[in-house]
Amino acid sequence: MQKWVCTICGYVYDPAVGEGDIPPRTPFEELPEDWVCPLCGAGKESFEPEDSG
């Protein structure tokens, strides 16, 4: 599954793990629109797909 990186603080959302109340295997696209980075509070618009290259 695609990981997503916060461009503000570098936090990586790993859908295989989930986060807080978000269960494992939840794709980034299915996170609630009001979800924010657990480290810096940035919105989903501040995340980019992790470069796997």
N, C-alpha and C positions, 0 to 999 in steps of 0.2 A: 504494500500500500504506500502511496505517496506521502512523504513527510513534508511539513510546511514550516518555514522559518520566519520568525518575527524580524522584520527589517530594522526595528528599533533596538531591541536588546539581544537578539540572537537565540531566543528560546525556540526549541524545536517541538512542534506538535507531532507526535507519532501516533497515528490512528490505531496501530496495533496495540498500543498501551492505553489510550484514552487519557482523560485528565479530570480529576475531581469527580463530579457527578456524571461526566461523559463516559459511557461504557467503552471498553476496548472494542476495536474494529469499527469505530464510527468514523467515516470519511470526513475530511475537513469540510467538504461541501455541505454536509448534513448537520454541522454545528449550528446552534441557534444564531440568528442574525445579531443578537446582542452579546454573543460570547466575546470575551476579551482575553488577551494574553495574561496568564496567571502571574507573570513576573512584573510586567511594566504597565498593564492595563490597556495596551493598544488594541484597537478593533481589528476585525478580520481583514479589513482593507490593507492593513500593514503587514500582512503575511504574503510570502511568495513560495512557490514550490521549491523544495530543496534540490540543488543541482547534484544529481547522482553521478555525474561524469567525473 
